[in-house]
Amino acid sequence: RHGEAVAIGYTGIVAAATLSNFGAAWGTWKSGVSVIHTGIRHPSSVMKNIIPIVMAGVIGIYGLIVAVILAESIPSPSKNRDNAYSLYTALAHLCAGLCCGASGLAAGGCIGIVGDYGVRAVGYRASQISLFPSSVEKQGYSTIPDTDGAEAGGDDMGVQDQSKLFVGMLIMLIFSEALALYGLIVALIVSQHTYSCLEG
């Protein structure tokens, strides 16, 4: 019987839980700082821009689900010290934990960075902050509408730009979240590959 199999299996549980939570914390940290920063000038946009933080928190749930499933799949040794948990099953559980954990870590970082810059951009547009304080900085960007020279209908243009920025950020966040979902699906499939040492 392989005694090290149990250690390998529990390592998969640790990887699924900790790496996913690290990714969720990373995404929450990066996006949360931007939400607070933007809320100083535009408090009404805080609740709408909270989406990256919610999506980052979901990644931790993925890791929790996989960790619980793997933990329930590791049997205890019998009274005769016979271990039915095989090395094959342990490596499958390790692979499942790493798939979910590493995917969650990458997705969390992606959500954090996209949410950071996206929330700031939406907040700047909503706050009507001038992107070009001087005419020198504005050179080469004359086609971008600026609030300093707003004319009639300028507010409508700002609202449209804000909506476009928000929709673009939301699409990028959705595809970033999908990375963690892919890892979860693979982890659930691989975790079902088992072999008992007591068979045969």
Backbone as CSV, one residue per row, in Angstrom:
resi,resn,N_x,N_y,N_z,CA_x,CA_y,CA_z,C_x,C_y,C_z
1,ARG,0.837,-1.201,0.000,0.000,0.000,0.000,0.873,1.251,0.000
2,HIS,0.456,2.233,-0.745,1.217,3.466,-0.860,0.770,4.446,0.217
3,GLY,1.613,4.616,1.241,1.264,5.545,2.304,1.370,6.995,1.880
4,GLU,2.239,7.277,0.896,2.389,8.659,0.458,1.212,9.135,-0.397
5,ALA,0.341,8.226,-0.791,-0.798,8.609,-1.628,-1.708,9.589,-0.898
6,VAL,-1.901,9.377,0.389,-2.774,10.266,1.163,-2.201,11.676,1.191
7,ALA,-0.887,11.784,1.358,-0.253,13.101,1.373,-0.423,13.807,0.034
8,ILE,-0.293,13.051,-1.057,-0.468,13.643,-2.380,-1.907,14.100,-2.576
9,GLY,-2.854,13.284,-2.140,-4.259,13.652,-2.280,-4.616,14.909,-1.504
10,TYR,-4.127,15.007,-0.272,-4.411,16.196,0.524,-3.686,17.430,-0.021
11,THR,-2.576,17.218,-0.710,-1.918,18.341,-1.370,-2.799,18.930,-2.467
12,GLY,-3.528,18.060,-3.163,-4.482,18.550,-4.159,-5.586,19.392,-3.538
13,ILE,-6.034,18.987,-2.344,-7.061,19.766,-1.645,-6.521,21.136,-1.261
14,VAL,-5.304,21.144,-0.744,-4.681,22.415,-0.363,-4.517,23.325,-1.580
15,ALA,-4.086,22.752,-2.713,-3.880,23.549,-3.919,-5.184,24.155,-4.411
16,ALA,-6.253,23.356,-4.398,-7.543,23.858,-4.881,-8.048,24.999,-4.020
17,ALA,-7.955,24.851,-2.706,-8.512,25.861,-1.809,-7.638,27.110,-1.750
18,THR,-6.348,26.941,-1.540,-5.484,28.100,-1.304,-5.233,28.912,-2.572
19,LEU,-4.957,28.249,-3.692,-4.689,28.986,-4.924,-5.923,29.727,-5.409
20,SER,-7.083,29.101,-5.297,-8.320,29.776,-5.699,-8.608,30.969,-4.791
21,ASN,-8.410,30.792,-3.496,-8.635,31.902,-2.575,-7.613,33.017,-2.790
22,PHE,-6.389,32.632,-3.138,-5.381,33.657,-3.438,-5.792,34.474,-4.653
23,GLY,-6.294,33.782,-5.688,-6.772,34.499,-6.871,-7.959,35.386,-6.567
24,ALA,-8.891,34.887,-5.724,-10.049,35.692,-5.345,-9.623,36.924,-4.541
25,ALA,-8.675,36.737,-3.639,-8.187,37.872,-2.845,-7.452,38.877,-3.714
26,TRP,-6.685,38.378,-4.660,-5.947,39.259,-5.569,-6.915,40.114,-6.382
27,GLY,-7.934,39.475,-6.976,-8.912,40.212,-7.764,-9.706,41.199,-6.928
28,THR,-10.084,40.797,-5.716,-10.832,41.688,-4.831,-9.991,42.891,-4.428
29,TRP,-8.732,42.646,-4.137,-7.830,43.729,-3.722,-7.665,44.766,-4.828
30,LYS,-7.308,44.296,-6.037,-7.073,45.223,-7.130,-8.331,45.997,-7.505
31,SER,-9.456,45.293,-7.625,-10.703,45.955,-8.015,-11.244,46.819,-6.888
32,GLY,-11.132,46.341,-5.658,-11.671,47.083,-4.525,-11.001,48.425,-4.328
33,VAL,-9.688,48.480,-4.517,-8.976,49.749,-4.393,-9.481,50.752,-5.421
34,SER,-9.733,50.278,-6.643,-10.224,51.175,-7.696,-11.642,51.644,-7.403
35,VAL,-12.477,50.759,-6.866,-13.850,51.158,-6.549,-13.861,52.248,-5.485
36,ILE,-13.049,52.088,-4.457,-12.981,53.104,-3.407,-12.403,54.404,-3.953
37,HIS,-11.365,54.293,-4.776,-10.740,55.479,-5.355,-11.731,56.247,-6.228
38,THR,-12.482,55.507,-7.056,-13.447,56.149,-7.937,-14.642,56.690,-7.162
39,GLY,-15.028,56.009,-6.087,-16.182,56.439,-5.306,-15.995,57.771,-4.623
40,ILE,-14.746,58.217,-4.471,-14.505,59.528,-3.852,-15.102,60.637,-4.712
41,ARG,-14.917,60.528,-6.021,-15.409,61.567,-6.924,-16.806,61.262,-7.458
42,HIS,-17.136,59.984,-7.557,-18.430,59.613,-8.153,-19.067,58.504,-7.322
43,PRO,-19.638,58.845,-6.157,-20.179,57.812,-5.253,-21.308,56.984,-5.853
44,SER,-22.059,57.547,-6.775,-23.203,56.815,-7.322,-22.786,55.635,-8.192
45,SER,-21.510,55.584,-8.606,-21.064,54.497,-9.472,-20.483,53.321,-8.695
46,VAL,-20.468,53.417,-7.375,-19.826,52.374,-6.566,-20.548,51.042,-6.718
47,MET,-21.861,51.044,-6.600,-22.618,49.788,-6.647,-22.536,49.130,-8.016
48,LYS,-22.513,49.942,-9.081,-22.412,49.360,-10.421,-21.027,48.784,-10.669
49,ASN,-20.008,49.436,-10.131,-18.639,48.977,-10.350,-18.211,47.895,-9.372
50,ILE,-19.133,47.404,-8.564,-18.805,46.353,-7.597,-18.750,44.979,-8.271
51,ILE,-19.132,44.912,-9.547,-19.197,43.635,-10.269,-17.863,42.892,-10.275
52,PRO,-16.714,43.537,-10.540,-15.444,42.789,-10.509,-15.165,42.128,-9.166
53,ILE,-15.564,42.782,-8.076,-15.328,42.205,-6.753,-16.183,40.954,-6.556
54,VAL,-17.432,41.001,-7.018,-18.313,39.834,-6.899,-17.765,38.673,-7.723
55,MET,-17.318,38.967,-8.949,-16.800,37.912,-9.816,-15.513,37.323,-9.261
56,ALA,-14.713,38.138,-8.623,-13.487,37.613,-8.007,-13.827,36.707,-6.830
57,GLY,-14.841,37.059,-6.057,-15.231,36.229,-4.920,-15.763,34.869,-5.326
58,VAL,-16.375,34.790,-6.505,-16.910,33.508,-6.981,-15.786,32.497,-7.198
59,ILE,-14.596,32.975,-7.552,-13.471,32.072,-7.791,-13.142,31.279,-6.534
60,GLY,-13.220,31.914,-5.384,-12.993,31.197,-4.133,-14.003,30.089,-3.903
61,ILE,-15.233,30.296,-4.375,-16.264,29.259,-4.239,-15.910,28.052,-5.099
62,TYR,-15.350,28.282,-6.285,-14.925,27.168,-7.135,-13.912,26.291,-6.402
63,GLY,-12.933,26.930,-5.794,-11.932,26.184,-5.052,-12.521,25.438,-3.872
64,LEU,-13.492,26.058,-3.201,-14.152,25.398,-2.069,-14.895,24.148,-2.515
65,ILE,-15.589,24.242,-3.638,-16.356,23.091,-4.150,-15.418,21.917,-4.445
66,VAL,-14.342,22.183,-5.168,-13.405,21.113,-5.528,-12.733,20.548,-4.290
67,ALA,-12.358,21.409,-3.352,-11.688,20.939,-2.137,-12.600,20.026,-1.327
68,VAL,-13.877,20.366,-1.216,-14.821,19.530,-0.466,-15.016,18.184,-1.157
69,ILE,-15.145,18.204,-2.483,-15.337,16.945,-3.230,-14.122,16.040,-3.065
70,LEU,-12.932,16.600,-3.164,-11.723,15.792,-3.014,-11.571,15.260,-1.592
71,ALA,-11.914,16.094,-0.624,-11.793,15.653,0.773,-12.722,14.492,1.074
72,GLU,-13.910,14.523,0.499,-14.858,13.437,0.720,-14.469,12.167,-0.033
73,SER,-13.558,12.295,-0.998,-13.152,11.130,-1.805,-11.970,10.383,-1.226
74,ILE,-11.362,10.904,-0.166,-10.202,10.240,0.440,-10.678,9.375,1.599
75,PRO,-10.620,8.044,1.457,-11.108,7.163,2.531,-10.089,7.028,3.659
76,SER,-10.575,6.715,4.821,-9.697,6.466,5.973,-9.172,5.031,5.928
77,PRO,-7.975,4.774,6.430,-7.451,3.398,6.458,-8.316,2.510,7.345
78,SER,-8.296,1.219,7.045,-9.067,0.269,7.834,-8.369,-0.001,9.173
79,LYS,-9.027,-0.769,10.036,-8.440,-1.105,11.334,-7.184,-1.958,11.183
80,ASN,-7.081,-2.655,10.065,-5.890,-3.462,9.795,-4.789,-2.663,9.097
81,ARG,-4.994,-1.354,9.049,-4.042,-0.437,8.417,-3.901,-0.671,6.927
82,ASP,-4.955,-1.196,6.336,-4.984,-1.348,4.886,-5.510,-0.045,4.275
83,ASN,-4.742,0.526,3.372,-5.106,1.795,2.747,-5.661,1.524,1.356
84,ALA,-6.949,1.798,1.173,-7.576,1.583,-0.126,-7.296,2.722,-1.094
85,TYR,-6.752,3.804,-0.597,-6.491,4.990,-1.425,-5.217,4.772,-2.241
86,SER,-5.369,4.649,-3.547,-4.246,4.291,-4.407,-3.486,5.530,-4.863
87,LEU,-2.295,5.292,-5.355,-1.474,6.382,-5.885,-2.098,6.967,-7.144
88,TYR,-2.766,6.142,-7.917,-3.453,6.617,-9.121,-4.533,7.641,-8.754
89,THR,-5.332,7.307,-7.763,-6.380,8.230,-7.325,-5.786,9.497,-6.724
90,ALA,-4.701,9.349,-5.982,-4.068,10.508,-5.357,-3.547,11.488,-6.406
91,LEU,-2.901,10.969,-7.441,-2.389,11.844,-8.500,-3.532,12.497,-9.276
92,ALA,-4.629,11.772,-9.447,-5.799,12.376,-10.102,-6.349,13.524,-9.269
93,HIS,-6.402,13.339,-7.953,-6.885,14.402,-7.068,-5.921,15.583,-7.041
94,LEU,-4.635,15.298,-7.089,-3.651,16.384,-7.149,-3.807,17.183,-8.434
95,CYS,-3.993,16.489,-9.534,-4.199,17.154,-10.820,-5.471,17.996,-10.786
96,ALA,-6.539,17.462,-10.206,-7.799,18.209,-10.122,-7.629,19.471,-9.282
97,GLY,-6.937,19.348,-8.156,-6.723,20.514,-7.309,-5.887,21.581,-7.977
98,LEU,-4.850,21.166,-8.703,-4.009,22.126,-9.397,-4.740,22.775,-10.563
99,CYS,-5.568,22.012,-11.266,-6.350,22.583,-12.370,-7.256,23.696,-11.875
100,CYS,-7.980,23.418,-10.817,-8.904,24.415,-10.277,-8.145,25.579,-9.639
101,GLY,-7.123,25.275,-8.837,-6.412,26.323,-8.127,-5.630,27.249,-9.043
102,ALA,-4.864,26.680,-9.968,-4.069,27.511,-10.872,-4.950,28.324,-11.803
103,SER,-6.042,27.722,-12.281,-6.972,28.475,-13.133,-7.620,29.614,-12.358
104,GLY,-7.983,29.353,-11.113,-8.565,30.408,-10.286,-7.581,31.523,-9.993
105,LEU,-6.311,31.169,-9.787,-5.290,32.180,-9.542,-5.112,33.081,-10.759
106,ALA,-5.030,32.471,-11.947,-4.876,33.265,-13.170,-6.107,34.128,-13.432
107,ALA,-7.296,33.546,-13.234,-8.526,34.306,-13.462,-8.669,35.448,-12.472
108,GLY,-8.284,35.220,-11.226,-8.361,36.278,-10.229,-7.450,37.444,-10.550
109,GLY,-6.228,37.139,-10.987,-5.325,38.213,-11.385,-5.835,38.992,-12.579
110,CYS,-6.406,38.268,-13.540,-6.954,38.920,-14.733,-8.132,39.819,-14.374
111,ILE,-9.032,39.304,-13.527,-10.182,40.105,-13.107,-9.727,41.335,-12.326
112,GLY,-8.725,41.166,-11.478,-8.238,42.291,-10.694,-7.666,43.400,-11.551
113,ILE,-6.856,43.038,-12.533,-6.216,44.051,-13.379,-7.239,44.716,-14.300
114,VAL,-8.096,43.898,-14.932,-9.132,44.470,-15.802,-10.093,45.337,-14.993
115,GLY,-10.484,44.845,-13.821,-11.381,45.629,-12.981,-10.743,46.911,-12.492
116,ASP,-9.448,46.871,-12.194,-8.735,48.052,-11.711,-8.805,49.179,-12.737
117,TYR,-8.320,48.904,-13.931,-8.294,49.942,-14.958,-9.688,50.254,-15.500
118,GLY,-10.542,49.241,-15.581,-11.889,49.473,-16.095,-12.714,50.354,-15.181
119,VAL,-12.675,50.085,-13.892,-13.441,50.882,-12.935,-12.936,52.323,-12.909
120,ARG,-11.629,52.497,-12.965,-11.073,53.851,-12.976,-11.507,54.604,-14.237
121,ALA,-11.484,53.922,-15.395,-11.870,54.579,-16.642,-13.335,54.993,-16.622
122,VAL,-14.200,54.094,-16.154,-15.627,54.419,-16.067,-15.847,55.555,-15.075
123,GLY,-15.129,55.532,-13.961,-15.283,56.594,-12.971,-14.805,57.940,-13.474
124,TYR,-13.695,57.951,-14.212,-13.191,59.201,-14.766,-14.192,59.799,-15.756
125,ARG,-14.799,58.951,-16.556,-15.769,59.440,-17.542,-17.018,59.960,-16.840
126,ALA,-17.459,59.249,-15.800,-18.656,59.679,-15.077,-18.409,60.963,-14.288
127,SER,-17.179,61.135,-13.815,-16.840,62.319,-13.027,-16.509,63.515,-13.903
128,GLN,-16.473,63.298,-15.226,-16.150,64.364,-16.176,-14.783,64.968,-15.878
129,ILE,-13.819,64.105,-15.609,-12.448,64.542,-15.392,-11.780,64.738,-16.743
130,SER,-11.119,65.850,-16.920,-10.430,66.129,-18.174,-9.249,65.179,-18.338
131,LEU,-9.207,64.503,-19.469,-8.103,63.594,-19.742,-6.864,64.348,-20.214
132,PHE,-7.051,65.576,-20.706,-5.943,66.346,-21.257,-5.954,67.744,-20.632
133,PRO,-5.273,67.921,-19.509,-5.275,69.228,-18.847,-4.707,70.347,-19.710
134,SER,-3.759,70.059,-20.593,-3.150,71.092,-21.415,-3.311,70.756,-22.883
135,SER,-3.167,71.776,-23.719,-3.310,71.565,-25.154,-2.170,70.725,-25.715
136,VAL,-1.000,70.770,-25.056,0.134,69.975,-25.522,-0.162,68.490,-25.378
137,GLU,-0.747,68.085,-24.224,-1.065,66.678,-24.003,-2.194,66.213,-24.905
138,LYS,-3.003,67.157,-25.397,-4.149,66.792,-26.215,-3.771,66.535,-27.663
139,GLN,-2.578,66.923,-28.074,-2.156,66.719,-29.448,-2.101,65.231,-29.777
140,GLY,-2.666,64.887,-30.919,-2.708,63.501,-31.352,-3.936,62.759,-30.872
141,TYR,-4.737,63.398,-30.015,-5.941,62.773,-29.492,-7.153,63.677,-29.735
142,SER,-7.122,64.410,-30.812,-8.169,65.399,-31.057,-9.526,64.765,-31.304
143,THR,-9.543,63.495,-31.692,-10.822,62.851,-31.966,-11.523,62.360,-30.702
144,ILE,-10.820,62.370,-29.567,-11.427,61.916,-28.324,-12.152,63.084,-27.669
145,PRO,-13.463,62.975,-27.428,-14.194,64.096,-26.821,-13.712,64.343,-25.404
146,ASP,-13.511,65.600,-25.064,-13.049,65.991,-23.740,-14.093,66.881,-23.100
147,THR,-14.209,66.827,-21.808,-15.261,67.567,-21.121,-14.978,69.051,-21.065
148,ASP,-13.712,69.476,-21.292,-13.408,70.902,-21.233,-14.114,71.664,-22.343
149,GLY,-14.234,71.016,-23.495,-14.864,71.688,-24.621,-16.250,71.172,-24.877
150,ALA,-16.966,70.793,-23.848,-18.296,70.224,-24.016,-19.255,71.259,-24.558
151,GLU,-20.019,70.858,-25.557,-21.026,71.727,-26.145,-22.391,71.159,-25.826
152,ALA,-23.386,71.611,-26.546,-24.727,71.069,-26.345,-24.736,69.601,-26.722
153,GLY,-25.246,68.790,-25.871,-25.237,67.352,-26.103,-23.990,66.690,-25.593
154,GLY,-23.091,67.443,-24.957,-21.855,66.877,-24.444,-22.109,65.894,-23.323
155,ASP,-23.128,66.134,-22.507,-23.450,65.214,-21.415,-23.904,63.870,-21.962
156,ASP,-24.696,63.911,-23.065,-25.142,62.654,-23.676,-23.956,61.870,-24.212
157,MET,-22.991,62.588,-24.785,-21.809,61.920,-25.300,-21.028,61.261,-24.165
158,GLY,-20.934,61.949,-23.021,-20.235,61.376,-21.880,-20.919,60.139,-21.351
159,VAL,-22.247,60.152,-21.317,-22.996,58.981,-20.861,-22.797,57.806,-21.804
160,GLN,-22.791,58.084,-23.114,-22.581,57.016,-24.091,-21.186,56.425,-23.961
161,ASP,-20.195,57.303,-23.785,-18.827,56.808,-23.616,-18.702,55.972,-22.352
162,GLN,-19.356,56.401,-21.284,-19.308,55.659,-20.026,-19.934,54.281,-20.193
163,SER,-21.059,54.213,-20.916,-21.733,52.930,-21.138,-20.879,51.995,-21.983
164,LYS,-20.209,52.555,-22.992,-19.344,51.725,-23.833,-18.168,51.171,-23.033
165,LEU,-17.594,52.015,-22.190,-16.489,51.550,-21.355,-16.944,50.460,-20.398
166,PHE,-18.115,50.634,-19.814,-18.608,49.655,-18.847,-18.919,48.322,-19.519
167,VAL,-19.545,48.365,-20.697,-19.866,47.129,-21.415,-18.589,46.402,-21.828
168,GLY,-17.600,47.154,-22.305,-16.334,46.537,-22.671,-15.653,45.889,-21.481
169,MET,-15.660,46.580,-20.336,-15.075,46.003,-19.125,-15.822,44.749,-18.708
170,LEU,-17.152,44.776,-18.804,-17.958,43.633,-18.390,-17.671,42.405,-19.255
171,ILE,-17.507,42.604,-20.549,-17.200,41.480,-21.443,-15.853,40.868,-21.092
172,MET,-14.857,41.718,-20.841,-13.542,41.201,-20.466,-13.591,40.467,-19.135
173,LEU,-14.400,40.944,-18.203,-14.530,40.260,-16.915,-15.190,38.896,-17.067
174,ILE,-16.177,38.814,-17.944,-16.875,37.541,-18.152,-15.916,36.489,-18.703
175,PHE,-15.126,36.859,-19.692,-14.182,35.900,-20.267,-13.052,35.584,-19.286
176,SER,-12.713,36.525,-18.427,-11.716,36.235,-17.397,-12.263,35.234,-16.386
177,GLU,-13.525,35.402,-16.003,-14.161,34.461,-15.079,-14.268,33.072,-15.688
178,ALA,-14.423,33.020,-17.024,-14.548,31.724,-17.701,-13.292,30.882,-17.535
179,LEU,-12.141,31.502,-17.361,-10.897,30.746,-17.167,-10.981,29.869,-15.928
180,ALA,-11.514,30.440,-14.845,-11.672,29.653,-13.620,-12.724,28.570,-13.797
181,LEU,-13.755,28.862,-14.573,-14.806,27.869,-14.814,-14.266,26.681,-15.603
182,TYR,-13.392,26.941,-16.554,-12.779,25.847,-17.312,-11.985,24.928,-16.370
183,GLY,-11.219,25.525,-15.480,-10.468,24.726,-14.523,-11.361,23.918,-13.609
184,LEU,-12.498,24.513,-13.213,-13.454,23.791,-12.360,-14.027,22.583,-13.075
185,ILE,-14.387,22.749,-14.340,-14.978,21.639,-15.098,-13.980,20.497,-15.242
186,VAL,-12.745,20.819,-15.608,-11.720,19.780,-15.753,-11.450,19.105,-14.411
187,ALA,-11.418,19.893,-13.339,-11.160,19.323,-12.018,-12.258,18.347,-11.611
188,LEU,-13.501,18.675,-11.894,-14.608,17.783,-11.542,-14.538,16.476,-12.334
189,ILE,-14.116,16.564,-13.585,-14.012,15.351,-14.407,-12.849,14.475,-13.937
190,VAL,-11.696,15.101,-13.716,-10.505,14.332,-13.326,-10.676,13.719,-11.934
191,SER,-11.402,14.396,-11.049,-11.577,13.890,-9.689,-12.364,12.582,-9.649
192,GLN,-13.059,12.242,-10.727,-13.834,11.000,-10.767,-12.994,9.798,-11.194
193,HIS,-11.739,10.021,-11.547,-10.855,8.921,-11.942,-10.267,8.287,-10.677
194,THR,-10.768,7.133,-10.320,-10.356,6.488,-9.069,-10.001,5.024,-9.292
195,TYR,-9.194,4.528,-8.381,-8.839,3.097,-8.363,-8.541,2.719,-6.908
196,SER,-9.148,1.665,-6.446,-8.961,1.223,-5.070,-7.900,0.127,-4.992
197,CYS,-7.047,0.230,-3.985,-5.991,-0.777,-3.802,-6.577,-2.120,-3.357
198,LEU,-7.789,-2.120,-2.857,-8.405,-3.352,-2.386,-9.106,-4.104,-3.493
199,GLU,-9.163,-3.535,-4.705,-9.809,-4.218,-5.814,-8.870,-5.268,-6.378
200,GLY,-9.450,-6.306,-6.897,-8.669,-7.368,-7.514,-7.968,-8.219,-6.507
